[in-house]
Amino acid sequence: MTAMARRSSSDVATLQQQINGGGVITIFSANLLEEDQEADQFYSGTIASYDRCAARYAAQNDSIDEVKDLLTFFNERIPCTASLLDVGCGHGRDVEYLSSLGHIVCGVDRSEKLLHMARERVPKSHFLEGDVRALPFKDRSFDGLWMNAVLHHLIPQHMPQSLAECHRVLKPSGLLFVSVHLDDSSGWQAKGPDFVRYYARISGAMLTELLQDAKLTPVRITSRSAESRWLHCFARPHAN
C-alpha cells in the first residue's frame, strides 16, 4: 500500500505553530485520574529504573532493525508528512527514524534521563514528560501514535484509560501502533539488581478487547514467531 496524500504546506505550518506555541500542549489534562498520586508512587519504581539505567538501556536498544518492518508498515499507512506522537519514546530512536522520513514527531516519556538523551539525539523534535493516562495534547492532534513496549508497564485498571487517551488524541483517520510483552503473570521483573520493572499479565485476547472498548479497531496483529513473547498491533478509530 502506498502512503497517503501529502499534507498541504499550510496544514504542516499550522501544526508546527501549535506545537511550538503551546496550542496543542496543555501540560495538565482534565482526564487525570483521581488516584494519580497513589499510582505515581507505584510507577515510580519502574521510572526510577529507567532513569538509573538509561545509558545501558539505550545502548542495548539502539538498533532500528528490530522494529524496521513495523515502522515501514506504519509509514506506508499514514500521510507523507504526518503529525505523529511516540508514546514512551525512550531515548528517541524511533522518533529519529520517523522524523527522517519527513514527519513532524513529538515524544513523551516518564523518564527524565531518557528524555534528555532523546532531546540531544533529535534536537528538532519536541519531547515532553507525559503520562499515557493523561496525554498533554488536544483532541484529534495526531495522524499516528506509536506506542512501543509501554502498555504492559501499567496495572490493568489503567489500561482502558490509556487507550481511551490514545483514541482521544488520534484523528478519526489516524493509525495506532501498540506492542506488548506477553506475560503469564503480573509482577516485578529484574534485569540486573538495579533494573527492576513492573510487567502486567496481558494476552492477545485481552489486548483486542481493550482496543475494542476504547473504540479502536485492530487492523493487523502479529508476532515475530510462534515462540515470540511480543505482540504487535495496528488499530484505527471505529468508523462512525
N, C-alpha and C positions, 0 to 999 in steps of 0.2 A: 504494500500500500504506500502510495506517495504521500509526502507531507501535505498538510492543508494549505490553503491560500495564504500568502504573506499578509501580515497585518499592515495597515497603512502607516505611513510615517507619522501622521498626526496621532494615531492611537498609541504608538510607541512613545512618542514625546509626552503625551498626557500621562501615561503610566509612569514614565521616568520622573516626571514632575511630582506626581503623587507620592512616589517612594521617597524622593529626595526631600520634599517639603513636608512630609508627615501626613499627607492626605489619606494614605492607606493605613498608616500605623496609628494604633490607638492604645499602645502600651498596656493599659489595664482594660480588659474586656468585661462587658457586663455579664458574660457567661461564666465567670469564675465560680467555682464550687464553694459552697459554704464551708466545707471541711478542708479547704486548701491548706490551711496552716498545719493541720494534723497530717495530711497527706504528704506535704513537703518534708516533714520530719522522717516519714517512711522512705521517700525517694532520695533523701539526702545521701544515703549510703551509696547508692548507685552513682549519683552525680559526683560525689567525692572521689570514688574510684576512678572515674573517667578523668577528673582533674589531676589526680596523683599520677596516673599512668598515661597521660595524654601523648607524650612523645613516643612511648613504646607502642601504644595503640595505633597512632598514625603511621609509624614505620611498618607495622605488621599488616596494615590495611591500606596501603598506598597504591597498589596496582589497580588500575581501572579495568583490567582484563576480566576480573571475576564478575563484573556486572555489565560488561560492554554490550552483550547481546540484549540485555534487558533495557539498557539505555537506548540502544538502536531502535527497538520496538516502540519504546516510549516516544522517541523523537519523530518517528515516522507517522505518529498519530496526533500530533499537536501542531499548531500553526508554526510557520517557518521562523517567525520572530515572536516567541511566546513569552507571556509573563508566568514565571514558574516559582514555586516555593519548595525548598528542600527542608522537610521537617525532620530534625535530628541530623543536621548537616555535618556534625563532627568537624574534622579538620579541613573540610572544603573540597575534598577530592571530586565528588560528583558535581558540585556547583561549578568547579573549574571546567570540567568537561562540557557540561550543558552550556555554560557561557561561551565556550569556544565555538559552539555551533550557531551563535548569534542570538541566543535567548537572553532575556532580562531575568536574572535569577536572584532571589532572596534566600537566605538561610536562617533557620532558627535552631537553637540548641540550648540545653540547660547547663552545659559545661563551659565555664568561662575560659579555661585553658584551651580547649579545643576551638572555641570561637576566636580566640586571639590568633591561633595558628591559621584558621580559615581566613581571617582578615589580611594576614600577611601574605597568604598564598594567592588570594583572589581580591586584590585591593579595589577593583572596580565594582565588585558586587556588594550587596548590603547584607549585613549579618546582625541578628538581634538575639538577645537572651529571651527565649519564649517557651511557653508550655503548650503542648498539643491539646491539652484540655481546655485551653482558652487562648486560641491563636490571636495575636495582636494585629489583626487586619480586618478590614471591612468585608461585608458580604460580597461574594462573587468577584473577588480580586484577581484570581489566577486562572490561566488556561490549563495548568497542570500542577499537580502536587506529587512530589517524590518522597516517600517515607520508607526508607530502607533500615530495617532492624531496629525499630522503635517500639511498636505496639506491644511486643512481648515483655517489655520492661514495666508495663503498667499492671496494676492489680485489676482483675476482671471487671469490677464495678465501675472503673474509669474508662474502659474501652468504648462503650457506647457514646459517651460524651465526646471522646476524642475523635471518633469517626464522624459524629454529627458536626463537629467543628470543621473537619476536612470538607464535608459536604457544604457547609455554610460559606466557606471562602472560595470554593471552586465554582467556576462559571458553569451554567447549565450544559454547555457542550464540552466541559473540561474532562480531563483524564487523571485518575488517581493511580499511583503505583504504591503498593504496600507489600513488604516482605516480613515474614515472621519465622522465628526458630520454633520448630515443633518439639515440645517437651511433654513428657509423660506425667510430670508433676510440677507443682509450683514451689519455688523456694530460692534461696540464695546460692549462687554458684561461684566458686572461687577459681580464678585462673592465676594462681600465684597468691602469696599471702597478702598482697596489697591491692589486688584487683578482684573485688567481690561485687557481683551484680545480681539483682533480683530478676528472675525469669518466671513468667506466668505459664501455667499449663494452657496450651492452645492447640486446636486441631483445625484441619481444613474445613470440616463441617461448621465448627464454631465461628471461624473467620467469615465464611459465606453468610451465616445467619446474622452476624454483626453488621456486615456490609448492607445486607438487605434491610435490616432495621434502621440503618442510617440513610435509607433511600438511595443506596448506591448499588448498581447492577454489575456483578462481575462479568467481564468480557473475556478474560483469559486467566486461568490458574495453572501454574506449572511448578514442577520441582526439578532439580538438576538430574536426578536419577531415582530409581526405586529405593535406594538407600539414603537419599538425601534427607537431612533434617531441616531443610529450608523450604518454605512455600512462598511463591511469588505470585501476586495477584494484581491484575489491572481491572479497574472498575470505572464506570461513568455514572453520573446522576441519573436517577429514574427519568424516563421520558414522561412529560406531563400528559 
